[in-house]
């Protein structure tokens, strides 16, 4: 048995699909049979085209046209007569292997594109890299795994999963995730909970321990993983799965009931989403609204910026589906662990402390304004609230609000309608923002506490670093005191305070947050009904006393043990 971090609840068992992003080592070799080598290259190109056509077909059905169009560009590269003929000529004239010939030619093409003045043309270099990687793998007999086109049900096993891998994968065929790295707040864990797929992360060497086709069973809550389970162990996991499914069915009885404590204190339980497609999961779990719509996924896994029209359609879809329930849409939060190649952002020593989120938007105001215009236009279709991420000073907040006002004036001049009552808020995820929350509260309609980053920045812990992950702890007294400060300062200015970090859906933290006076809890869809069940079992006055006790405690361990014993 292996133990990792339970990242998304549920029981899963099935065949392992191990994804290893091995570095391709291409050596120069002399070949005797030139014709055979040329045929081998042409066959690899045709194989790559067939794979891309297959993915494109699936993407056109399940994703928007912008995403399926990427594959057209990739197919066009493989149909470029100059690229193909240059490689064939090199094989023939120098008598070298196809891998080496193709590498030499593709690198020349990449260098040409990268040197161009036109930004759009420079971006094509990343397409060339992507496509060439596929051709190399087909030439070298390395299995090309397309997660968007899976033939059978599998447990995905990887070092980690990128945002584009999770967005594009065949969700019907993926039974669960197992990864070497990550914690409860890593991208993979958050996506697993959003998709309601069981997951265990932080397993260190699971990609080495598991072989392709091994059977694996695991518990996404406890983090237990069993490789090639015995018949007895498999029966135990089947029983656990049945029990888990039964509990999920019982939670359905809470649909339509208010999120209210035993003594009548009402809170809002809403959900986090990444794409309009995630709305289905929220509705299924009886959400009271959307507390966080992460708009960066509209910008990712593509080659160019999304247009105003594309963004408008995405926001409109979510607002219409939720109307009249509130929808909090966070403006672009790119940077840190979320990269967008076509923005050509320089590599940074500390990307989480760098050029990201609101900092990037204020610097590239033209990109920011396109998004704000799309949001304003969509506002007439539902109950929109706009939220700015990673604000660390009053100056940034005022500048963001100024650009929003400019977008409004532009639409007024064009005679375009938008809602007049849009609430504007900000995330509290930087300690400086928490400390001056009394000042910031005067300028916004609401706060939403992003605990994933607030914990990381407060404790100076990279949450993806396995060696120090134990220091990333929501029970840290400094974190709890900052949350208390933000809630109190917000309430003094008459604004509501929510939370959209993973802490909001943690059943050990909910009683404390309730006692601290949190108004809105935003979480993964899968956590909504269990959170409602818990809230309905609590007394708010008792939780106030409990949180007062906790605020006097000195260590995370002391707080954690106190909570454990309190609810035994």
JOWO-V654365 format. One record per backbone hydrogen bond with DSSP energy under -1.0 kcal/mol. CO is the residue of the C=O (numbers start at 1). NH is the residue of the N-H. Records with the same first field share a line. If there is no record, write none. Layout:
CO=NH + NH
//
This chain:
2=225
5=201
8=199
10=220
12=218
14=216
15=155
16=213
17=157
20=22
29=97
32=34
33=37
34=38
35=39
36=40
37=41
38=42
39=43
40=44
41=45
42=46
43=47
44=48
45=49
46=50
47=51
48=52
49=53
50=54
51=55
52=56
53=57
54=58
55=59
56=60
57=61
58=62
59=63
64=68
65=69
69=73
70=74
71=75
72=76
73=77
74=78
77=80
80=84
81=85
82=86
83=87
84=88
85=89
86=90
87=91
88=92
89=93
90=94
91=95
95=31
97=101
98=102
99=103
100=104
101=105
102=106
103=107
104=108
105=109
106=110
107=111
108=112
109=113
110=114
111=115
113=116
118=122
119=123
122=125
123=126
124=128
125=129
126=130
127=131
128=132
129=133
130=134
131=135
132=136
133=137
134=138
135=139
136=140
137=142
146=149
147=170
154=175
155=17
156=178
157=19
158=180
159=181
162=166
163=167
164=168
165=169
169=171
170=173
173=154
176=156
177=200
178=158
179=203
180=204
181=202
183=186
186=190
187=191
188=192
189=193
190=194
191=195
192=197
198=177
199=7 + 8
200=179
201=5
203=205
205=208 + 209
206=210
211=214
214=16
215=228
216=14
217=226
218=12
219=223
223=4
224=219
225=2
226=217
230=234
231=235
232=236
233=237
234=238
235=239
236=240
237=241
238=242
239=243
240=244
241=245
242=246
243=247
244=248
245=249
246=250
247=251
250=253
251=254
252=255
254=257
258=260
259=267
261=264
265=261
268=521
269=288
270=523
271=291 + 292
273=294
275=278
276=279
278=282
279=283
280=284
281=285
282=287
283=286
289=271
290=328
292=273
293=295 + 330
294=297
295=298
296=299
307=311
308=312
309=313
310=314
311=315
312=316
313=317
314=318
315=319
316=320
317=321
318=322
319=323
322=325
326=290
327=385
328=293
329=387
334=357
335=338
338=335
340=343
341=344
350=353
351=354
354=356
356=359
357=361
358=362
359=363
360=364
364=367 + 368
365=369
366=370
367=371
368=372
369=373
370=374
371=375
372=376
373=377
374=378
375=379
378=381
379=382
382=384
383=327
385=329
386=425
387=331
388=427
393=397
394=398
395=399
396=400
397=401
398=402
399=403
400=404
401=405
402=406
403=407
404=408
405=409
406=410
407=411
408=412
409=413
410=414
411=416
412=415
423=386
424=445
425=388
426=448
428=450
430=433 + 434
431=435
432=436
434=437
436=439 + 440
437=441
439=442
440=443
446=426
447=498
448=428
449=451 + 500 + 501
450=454
451=455
452=456
453=457
454=458
455=459
456=461
462=465
468=471
469=472
471=473
473=476
476=480
477=481
478=482
479=483
480=484
481=485
482=486
483=487
484=488
485=489
486=490
487=491
488=492
489=493
490=495
491=494
496=447
497=519 + 520
498=449
499=522
501=504
502=505
503=506
506=509 + 510
509=513
510=514
511=515
512=516
513=518
519=268
520=499
521=270
523=272
524=527
525=528
527=531
528=532
529=533
530=534
531=535
532=536
534=537
535=538
538=262
539=543
540=544
541=545
542=546
543=547
544=548
545=549
546=550
547=551
549=552
550=553
555=559
556=560
557=561
558=562
559=563
560=564
561=565
562=566
563=567
565=568
//
